[in-house]
Amino acid sequence: MDIHLPEKESEQAEKLFAEFGLTVEQAVELFIAQSLENGTLPFIPKIKPKNKLKLDSNGKGGFIVPDDAPEDFKEWVRHG
């Protein structure tokens, strides 16, 4: 598997993960292992304000996705 990041993001990721004693490759492997173990993402995704998406809870452990959200994001929220 090849992952391509812009140079600036790659450098930032290397620096961040090095603080945890990990390479970027090890961090990706950890992400995948946790995802497979739990059958979901190992964190709750957060949308930055610049994207203008706000997820509200439906009170049942799910989310209410705005109508203007990208279709692939709506699909991910519905089906994980």
C-alpha positions as CSV (number, residue, x, y, z in Angstrom):
1,M,0.0,0.0,0.0
2,D,1.3,3.4,-0.9
3,I,0.1,6.6,0.8
4,H,1.0,9.9,-0.7
5,L,0.8,13.1,1.3
6,P,1.9,16.6,0.4
7,E,5.4,17.2,1.6
8,K,4.4,19.6,4.4
9,E,1.8,17.2,5.8
10,S,4.3,14.3,5.6
11,E,6.9,16.2,7.5
12,Q,4.3,17.2,10.2
13,A,3.1,13.6,10.5
14,E,6.7,12.3,10.9
15,K,7.3,14.8,13.6
16,L,4.1,14.2,15.5
17,F,4.3,10.4,15.4
18,A,8.0,10.5,16.3
19,E,6.9,12.1,19.6
20,F,5.1,8.8,20.3
21,G,8.0,6.7,19.1
22,L,6.3,5.7,15.9
23,T,7.0,6.1,12.2
24,V,4.2,7.2,9.9
25,E,4.0,3.6,8.6
26,Q,3.6,2.3,12.2
27,A,1.0,4.9,12.9
28,V,-1.0,3.8,9.8
29,E,-0.6,0.1,10.8
30,L,-1.9,1.0,14.3
31,F,-4.9,2.9,12.8
32,I,-5.8,-0.1,10.6
33,A,-5.3,-2.7,13.4
34,Q,-7.6,-0.7,15.8
35,S,-10.2,-0.2,13.0
36,L,-10.3,-3.9,12.3
37,E,-10.4,-4.8,16.0
38,N,-13.3,-2.5,16.7
39,G,-15.1,-2.7,13.3
40,T,-15.1,1.1,13.1
41,L,-12.8,4.1,13.2
42,P,-10.7,4.3,16.3
43,F,-11.8,7.9,16.9
44,I,-14.8,10.2,16.4
45,P,-14.2,12.2,13.2
46,K,-14.4,15.9,13.6
47,I,-15.2,18.3,10.8
48,K,-13.3,21.5,10.9
49,P,-15.5,24.7,10.9
50,K,-14.2,25.7,7.5
51,N,-16.1,22.8,6.0
52,K,-19.3,24.2,7.5
53,L,-20.6,20.8,8.5
54,K,-22.1,20.3,11.9
55,L,-23.1,16.9,13.2
56,D,-25.8,16.8,15.8
57,S,-26.6,13.8,17.9
58,N,-30.0,12.1,17.4
59,G,-30.0,11.1,21.0
60,K,-29.7,7.4,20.1
61,G,-26.0,7.2,19.5
62,G,-26.3,8.3,15.9
63,F,-25.8,11.5,14.1
64,I,-28.0,13.9,12.1
65,V,-26.1,14.8,9.0
66,P,-26.9,18.1,7.2
67,D,-28.5,17.9,3.8
68,D,-25.6,19.8,2.2
69,A,-23.0,17.3,3.4
70,P,-21.1,15.5,0.6
71,E,-22.8,12.2,-0.4
72,D,-19.8,10.0,0.4
73,F,-19.7,11.5,3.9
74,K,-23.5,10.9,4.4
75,E,-22.9,7.3,3.2
76,W,-20.0,6.8,5.7
77,V,-22.1,8.1,8.6
78,R,-25.0,5.8,7.6
79,H,-22.9,2.7,7.1
80,G,-19.6,3.2,8.8
